[in-house]
Amino acid sequence: METLESLLTRRSRGVLTAPPPPPELLKSAFAAALCAPDHRQLQPWRFLVIEGEGLVRLGEVFAHAARVDNPALEPAESERLKKMPLRAPLIVVAIAIVRDDPKVPRDEFLLSTGAAIQNFLLTLHDGGYGAMWRTGPMAAHEQVRSALGVAGHERIAGFIYAGMPGGNLKPRPTLAVDAFVRSWSGE
Protein backbone atom coordinates (compact mmCIF):
# COMPACT_ATOMS: atom_id res chain seq x y z
CA MET A 1 0.00 0.00 0.00
CA GLU A 2 1.29 3.48 -0.76
CA THR A 3 1.96 5.70 2.24
CA LEU A 4 -0.69 8.30 1.42
CA GLU A 5 -3.32 5.64 0.75
CA SER A 6 -2.48 4.00 4.06
CA LEU A 7 -2.73 7.29 5.93
CA LEU A 8 -6.05 8.15 4.32
CA THR A 9 -7.67 4.72 4.76
CA ARG A 10 -6.53 3.60 8.24
CA ARG A 11 -9.40 3.56 10.71
CA SER A 12 -9.79 2.58 14.32
CA ARG A 13 -11.51 -0.79 14.44
CA GLY A 14 -13.67 -1.54 17.45
CA VAL A 15 -14.47 -5.10 16.35
CA LEU A 16 -11.33 -7.25 16.16
CA THR A 17 -11.28 -11.01 15.81
CA ALA A 18 -8.74 -13.83 15.67
CA PRO A 19 -6.19 -14.41 14.44
CA PRO A 20 -3.84 -11.84 15.91
CA PRO A 21 -1.25 -10.27 13.64
CA PRO A 22 1.44 -12.87 12.88
CA PRO A 23 4.90 -12.55 14.46
CA GLU A 24 6.55 -11.34 11.25
CA LEU A 25 4.02 -8.51 10.86
CA LEU A 26 4.40 -7.57 14.54
CA LYS A 27 8.17 -7.46 14.12
CA SER A 28 7.77 -5.12 11.14
CA ALA A 29 5.25 -2.99 13.04
CA PHE A 30 7.62 -2.64 15.99
CA ALA A 31 10.50 -1.83 13.62
CA ALA A 32 8.33 0.95 12.13
CA ALA A 33 7.42 2.16 15.63
CA LEU A 34 11.10 2.46 16.50
CA CYS A 35 11.56 4.79 13.50
CA ALA A 36 9.36 7.46 15.08
CA PRO A 37 10.78 10.96 15.50
CA ASP A 38 12.99 10.83 18.57
CA HIS A 39 14.80 13.99 19.68
CA ARG A 40 18.38 13.08 20.65
CA GLN A 41 17.67 9.35 20.04
CA LEU A 42 16.55 8.81 23.64
CA GLN A 43 14.23 5.93 22.65
CA PRO A 44 11.40 7.03 24.95
CA TRP A 45 9.15 4.03 24.43
CA ARG A 46 8.75 0.38 25.24
CA PHE A 47 6.01 -2.12 24.50
CA LEU A 48 4.36 -5.11 26.17
CA VAL A 49 2.61 -7.75 24.03
CA ILE A 50 -0.34 -9.46 25.70
CA GLU A 51 -2.30 -12.36 24.23
CA GLY A 52 -3.91 -15.64 25.23
CA GLU A 53 -4.17 -16.13 28.99
CA GLY A 54 -2.44 -12.78 29.47
CA LEU A 55 -5.62 -11.08 28.22
CA VAL A 56 -7.66 -12.89 30.87
CA ARG A 57 -5.18 -11.84 33.57
CA LEU A 58 -5.24 -8.23 32.32
CA GLY A 59 -9.04 -8.26 32.69
CA GLU A 60 -8.61 -9.48 36.26
CA VAL A 61 -6.14 -6.64 36.88
CA PHE A 62 -8.69 -4.13 35.54
CA ALA A 63 -11.44 -5.51 37.79
CA HIS A 64 -9.13 -5.57 40.83
CA ALA A 65 -8.11 -1.94 40.19
CA ALA A 66 -11.76 -0.89 40.06
CA ARG A 67 -12.49 -2.77 43.31
CA VAL A 68 -9.62 -0.93 45.02
CA ASP A 69 -11.35 2.33 44.12
CA ASN A 70 -14.82 1.01 44.91
CA PRO A 71 -15.05 -2.02 47.20
CA ALA A 72 -18.81 -2.12 46.52
CA LEU A 73 -18.26 -2.50 42.77
CA GLU A 74 -21.27 -4.12 41.15
CA PRO A 75 -20.59 -7.65 39.84
CA ALA A 76 -21.80 -6.63 36.37
CA GLU A 77 -19.21 -3.83 36.24
CA SER A 78 -16.51 -6.21 37.43
CA GLU A 79 -17.43 -8.64 34.64
CA ARG A 80 -17.44 -5.84 32.07
CA LEU A 81 -13.91 -4.84 33.10
CA LYS A 82 -12.72 -8.45 32.97
CA LYS A 83 -14.01 -8.74 29.40
CA MET A 84 -12.46 -5.49 28.13
CA PRO A 85 -9.13 -7.04 27.06
CA LEU A 86 -10.97 -9.89 25.32
CA ARG A 87 -12.24 -7.51 22.62
CA ALA A 88 -9.18 -8.42 20.52
CA PRO A 89 -6.84 -11.40 20.24
CA LEU A 90 -3.79 -9.26 21.05
CA ILE A 91 -3.05 -6.08 22.99
CA VAL A 92 0.14 -4.06 22.83
CA VAL A 93 0.70 -1.76 25.78
CA ALA A 94 2.65 1.29 24.61
CA ILE A 95 4.66 2.84 27.42
CA ALA A 96 6.25 6.27 27.25
CA ILE A 97 9.48 6.64 29.18
CA VAL A 98 9.49 10.23 30.42
CA ARG A 99 12.73 11.52 31.88
CA ASP A 100 14.40 14.80 32.61
CA ASP A 101 16.72 15.91 29.85
CA PRO A 102 18.25 19.38 29.53
CA LYS A 103 17.51 19.55 25.78
CA VAL A 104 14.26 17.62 25.41
CA PRO A 105 10.97 18.92 26.85
CA ARG A 106 9.03 16.25 28.72
CA ASP A 107 6.11 16.51 26.28
CA GLU A 108 8.36 15.29 23.47
CA PHE A 109 8.68 11.88 25.10
CA LEU A 110 4.90 11.45 24.90
CA LEU A 111 4.74 12.88 21.38
CA SER A 112 7.46 10.51 20.21
CA THR A 113 5.59 7.58 21.73
CA GLY A 114 2.41 8.72 19.97
CA ALA A 115 4.29 8.83 16.67
CA ALA A 116 5.62 5.32 17.37
CA ILE A 117 2.06 4.12 17.97
CA GLN A 118 0.88 5.69 14.72
CA ASN A 119 3.69 3.94 12.80
CA PHE A 120 2.69 0.67 14.48
CA LEU A 121 -1.00 1.16 13.56
CA LEU A 122 -0.19 2.00 9.95
CA THR A 123 2.01 -1.08 9.57
CA LEU A 124 -0.77 -3.31 10.91
CA HIS A 125 -3.21 -1.65 8.50
CA ASP A 126 -0.85 -2.21 5.58
CA GLY A 127 -0.67 -5.88 6.60
CA GLY A 128 -4.47 -6.25 6.48
CA TYR A 129 -5.05 -6.11 10.25
CA GLY A 130 -7.11 -3.71 12.28
CA ALA A 131 -6.39 -1.95 15.53
CA MET A 132 -7.88 0.37 18.12
CA TRP A 133 -5.82 2.72 20.32
CA ARG A 134 -7.51 2.89 23.71
CA THR A 135 -6.64 4.65 26.95
CA GLY A 136 -9.17 5.46 29.66
CA PRO A 137 -8.87 5.31 33.45
CA MET A 138 -7.11 1.93 33.48
CA ALA A 139 -4.12 3.44 31.63
CA ALA A 140 -3.41 5.74 34.56
CA HIS A 141 -4.52 3.50 37.44
CA GLU A 142 -1.69 2.72 39.85
CA GLN A 143 -2.84 -0.89 40.32
CA VAL A 144 -2.68 -1.49 36.55
CA ARG A 145 0.64 0.32 36.22
CA SER A 146 2.10 -1.78 39.03
CA ALA A 147 0.80 -5.09 37.63
CA LEU A 148 2.33 -4.25 34.23
CA GLY A 149 5.65 -3.14 35.71
CA VAL A 150 5.28 0.49 34.67
CA ALA A 151 7.80 2.60 36.61
CA GLY A 152 7.11 5.98 38.18
CA HIS A 153 8.78 7.88 35.33
CA GLU A 154 6.76 5.99 32.71
CA ARG A 155 3.22 6.43 31.42
CA ILE A 156 0.91 4.05 29.61
CA ALA A 157 0.32 5.89 26.34
CA GLY A 158 -2.23 3.37 25.16
CA PHE A 159 -3.57 -0.13 24.92
CA ILE A 160 -3.42 -1.08 21.23
CA TYR A 161 -6.04 -3.74 20.54
CA ALA A 162 -5.18 -5.66 17.34
CA GLY A 163 -6.69 -8.40 15.22
CA MET A 164 -8.60 -9.04 12.03
CA PRO A 165 -11.03 -6.19 11.36
CA GLY A 166 -14.69 -7.11 11.72
CA GLY A 167 -18.02 -5.35 11.80
CA ASN A 168 -19.21 -2.47 9.70
CA LEU A 169 -17.57 0.91 9.73
CA LYS A 170 -19.59 4.09 9.83
CA PRO A 171 -18.65 6.50 7.07
CA ARG A 172 -15.91 8.87 8.15
CA PRO A 173 -16.61 12.52 7.49
CA THR A 174 -14.23 14.17 5.07
CA LEU A 175 -12.65 17.12 6.82
CA ALA A 176 -11.89 20.23 4.81
CA VAL A 177 -8.15 20.86 5.01
CA ASP A 178 -8.72 24.62 4.72
CA ALA A 179 -10.73 24.57 7.95
CA PHE A 180 -7.62 23.52 9.88
CA VAL A 181 -4.71 25.08 8.00
CA ARG A 182 -3.81 28.76 7.85
CA SER A 183 -0.80 30.66 6.58
CA TRP A 184 1.11 32.90 8.93
CA SER A 185 3.55 35.55 7.81
CA GLY A 186 4.37 37.16 11.15
CA GLU A 187 2.63 40.40 10.29
Buried (B, 14 or more C-beta within 10 A) or exposed (E): EEEEEBEEEBBBBBBBBEEBBEEEBBEBBBEBBBEBEBBEEBEBBBBBBBBEEBBBBBBBBBBBBBBEEEEEBEEEEBEBBBBBBEBBBBBBBBBBBBEEBEEBEBEBBBBBBBBBBBBBBBBBBBBEBBBBBBEEEBBEBEBBBEBBEBEEEBBBBBBBBBBBBEEEEEEEEEEEEEEEEEEEEEE
